[in-house]
Amino acid sequence: MGFCGPVNPGIAAFEMEYGHWVEEQTRQICELRSALQAHISDLELRMLVEGGLSHHLELFRMKSTAAKADVFYIMSGMWRRAAERFFFWIGGFRPSELLKVLGPHLDTLTESQNMEVNNLRQSCQQAEDALTQGMEKLQSTLAETVAAGRLVEGGYIPRIPTAMEKLEALVSFVNQADHLRQETLQQMSRILTTRQAARGLFALGEYFQRLRALSSIWATRPREPAKSYT
């Protein structure tokens, strides 16, 4: 029987907010699909693009607050579906990978735009590598800190203040990773035309929907009965 700890109110609030966030994203995707099919004006389309970007920024704000309540919950991706968690990197998706997802949907890029997107992808990968190295160093120093603890009667006591200080640094890593994701979205919005940006946001939204659908199919797949060894 598993142990059920007290409910973290910060995480409970985040889960409720995130549920509403997904519902709103689904609505926005439908609106973008209709708008692209109807060939509405760029001015109207720009309003939808800005709304979509603001919606993503709202998620980063929600995550920042939730990370202060329980950074391990955010980093583990337990608030996402299984197939989404497979691609997780410091509490979210790698910006460079999302740029690859967008690629097939942006076949009308000019030579100048292609160059800017490639430069953005390279800078994303460099920033991702730097954050990954920082995380690896933190893991290493945290392992050393815990290993330097001592056994006492009734349990094990690591160097608590030092270990806690290092764990709190995880919140900063989540915020830095989300800042990189935010900057990538905003840079892409500047590089692309309004119609291209709308197609890009639509493609990203559909990609996340497909991952959620894949997770649901995986969770309900037929399973072979457990073998008996008696």
N, C-alpha and C positions, 0 to 999 in steps of 0.2 A: 504493500500500500504506500503510495507516494505521499510526501509531506506537502501540504498546502500552506504556504506562508500567507501573511496578511496581504490584502490587495493594495497595491501602490496606487494612490489616488491620481498621481500624475500620469501614470501609464493608462489607467482606466479612462481618464479624460482624453488622452491621445487616441486610444482605440476608437472611441466614439467619434472624435473629430476626423480621424482617418477614414472611417466608414462613410461619413458625409462627403469627405474629399473625393473618394472614389466615385460616389454617386454623381457629384458635380462634374467630374472629369468625363464620365460616360455621357452626360448631357452635352458637354462642350464638344465631344467628338462627333456626336450626331449633328450638332449645329454646324460644325465645320464641314462635314460631309455634304450637308444640304447646301451650304453656301458655295462650296467649290463646284457642285453640280449645277447650281443656278447661275454661276458666273456673275455674282454681285460685284459692285464697285470695289475698287481697292480701298477706299475710305472705310466702307463697312467691314471689309475683310480685315483691315488693320485693327479695328476695334476688337474683333474676335481674337486676333493674334495676341494683342496686348492683354486681353482677358485670360488667355491660355497661359501666357508667361507669368502673369500675376498669380495664377492658380498654383503653378509650380513653386513660386517664391513662398507662397503661403505654407506649402508642405515643408520647406526648409525651416521656416519659422517654428512650425509645430514640432519638428524633430529636434530642434535646438532646445526647446523647452522640455521635451520628454527626455532628452539625453541627460539633463541635469537631475531628473528623477531616477532614471535607471539607464545608464549608458550601455550596459550589456544587452539590454532588451533591444535597443535601437541598432546596435552593431550586429547582433545575431540575425536581424531581419525577421523576427518572429511575427511582426505585424504585416509581413508580406506572405504571398502564397509560396508553396514549395519550389516551383519552377523559377520564380523570381529570385528566391534566395540562392539558387544555384549560381547566379551571376553576381552575387553581392560582393562589394568591395568597400570596406569602411562605411557600412551603413547605407549603401546605395549602389547604383550602377556606375561603372567606369565611364566618364564622359567620352573617352576615345572610342569605346565600344559602341556607344549610342550614335556617334558620328558615322560609324560603319553601317549601322542600321539605317540611317538616313540616306546614305549614298545612293542606293538604287532608285530612290524616290525624287532625286534631284538631278535628273539627266539633262536639264536645260541650263546648267551652270555655264557661265562664260569662262574663258581662260583665266581671267583675273580672279573670278570667284573661286575657281578650282584651286588656284595657288593659295588664296587666303584660307580656304578650308583645310588644305594640306598643312599649312603652317600652324593652324589652330590645333589640328590633330597631333602634330609633333610636340607642341608646347604642352598639350594635355598629358601626353605620355610622359614627358619629362617631369611634370608636376606630380603625376601619379607615382612615378618611380621614387621621387623624393619622399612622398608621404609613406609609401610602402616601406622604404628603408627606415624611416623614422619609427614606424610601427614595429618593425623587426627589432630595432634597437631597444624600444620600450619593453617588448616581450622579454628580451634577453636580460635587461637590467632588473625587471620585475622578478624573473625566475631566480636570479642571483639573490635578490632581497629576501624572497620567500625561503630559499635554501639556507640562508644565513640565520633563520629563526632557530629556536631551541625548544626541546621537549620539556614540558613541566608536568607535574602531577595533574592528571585530568585532561590533558590535551596538548596541543601544539601551538606555540605562539611565535609567529614570524615577527619581523620588525614592523609592527603595525603602522606607526605614523609614516614611515618611509614608503611602505607598500601602498597605503591609502593615497599618498601624494602622487605616486606614479600612476595609480588607477584614475585619479581625477584628470590626468593629462589626456585620457581617452576622449573626454568631452571635446577638448580642443581639436583632436584629430577628426572627429565627426564633423565639427563645424568647418574645419578647413576643407574637408572633402566636399561638403555641401556647397561651400563657397566656390570651389572649382566647378562643380556642376552648374551652379547659378551663372558664373561667368561664361561658361561654354554656351549655355542657352542664349544669353544676351548677346554674345559675340556672333553667334549664328544668325540671330535676328538682324544684326547690323549688316552682315555680309549678304544675306538673301533679300530678294525682292519680297514685297508683301505676300504675293501669291505663292512664292516658293516657301516662305516661312509658314504659311497656313498649311501647305501640303506636308511640310516637315513635322509640324505639331500633330497633324492628323495621323501621320505615319507612326510617330512615337506612341500616341495614345492607343492606336490599334495594336501595336507591338505588345504593350503592357496588357491589353485585354486578352490577346492570344496566349500570353504566358499564364494569366490567371485561369483561362479556359483549359489550358494544358494541365495545370495543377489539379483542377476539378476532375478531369478525365482520369488522371493518374490516381487520385485518391479513391475513385469509385471503380477502378479496374477490377475485373474478375481475378480472384486469387485462388491458387491451388490450396486444397486443404492441407493442414500440417500433417507431415508423415508421422506415423506412430512407430516407435522403436521397441515396443514391447512384444 
